[in-house]
Amino acid sequence: MRLLILGGTRFVGRHMAAAALDRGWEVTLFNRGQSGPNLFPEAEHRVGDRDSGLDALADGEWDAVIDTSGYVPRLVRASAELLAPRVGLYLFISSVSAYAAAPRAGLTEDAPLAELDDPNTEDVAAHYGALKALCEQAAERAMGGRAGVVRPGIVVGPHDPTDRFAWWVTRIADGGRVIAPEPRDQPVQVIDARDLAGFCMHLAEGGRSDVFNAVGDAMPMEAMLEIISESTGSGAELEWVPEAQLLRDGVELPLWVAPESNPDQRGLFALSNERAKQAGLALRALEDTVRDTLDWVRAG
């Protein structure tokens, strides 16, 4: 299996590359060579910039390409059009933020996507989700039915630079009293980056051109924090604080969306993963992710 990864040295892309190499695949990484340039010496490295030149991708053939670094439709279109004659499947890593809203649990891949008032904007910080939706469409048009779309939610585990999940793990591991946000039953949904990578390898190998919510199983916030507490053995005491009080005091906590004040986002971390599971998504126990994340943080 010959695999091209656009990215491949930071977090999700890094786990993708590791998973492919563990399978004995021929792996090519295309990126700017700035993050982790010494990673994966056994892979072929091609250096370039998606916005200023794709010359390094002018030759070569691959069974599949996984695009982990596409945020602007213009750039995704350029990459997909260049590679279309020479790749079998273009697997685009999108986001659950591509949905217009998530007012309820169980949203499927057929839910409406976010739209832009100005389709020419490239302001990723302001329009991340809607631009991801347009990136999906750009890849699909360029590939003519040979594009797959994976929409992860909160991706966690070792090498996560966002600190969204690791913050809870390390804070609870430190013990003592820990502020916990009400409502306790707010759904939370995370996926280990290694499970996401394994699923993408499965899709690439099978040439699956479909759309998938690559998300973990939803659970209440209270259940997630209790699992973290038990897995770290810290004996931390969770102090549950009402949503209104946290908002009044200007408190922000990772993975908390203040669902009572943001009804359009109540189901953001409770999407359906049934289609992905039927296609081969396998999820490890959250306890394993907690322990591996804590080991990674403590290792520096």
Buried (B, 14 or more C-beta within 10 A) or exposed (E): BBBBBBBBBBBBBBBBBBBBBEEEBBBBBBBBBEBBEEBBEEBEBBEBBBEEEBEBBEEBEBBBBBBBBBBBBBBBBBBBBBBBEBBBBBBBBBBBBBBBBBBEBEBEBEBEBBEBEEEEBBEEEEBBBBBBBBBBBBBBBBBEEBBBBBBBBBBBBBBBEEEBBBBBBBBBBEBEEBEBBBBEEBBBBBBBBBBBBBBBBBBBBEEBBEBBBBBBEBBBBBBBBBBBBEBBEBEBEBEBBEBEEBBEEEBEBBBBBBBBEBEEBBBBBBBBBEBBBEBBBEBBEBEEBBBBBBEBBEEE
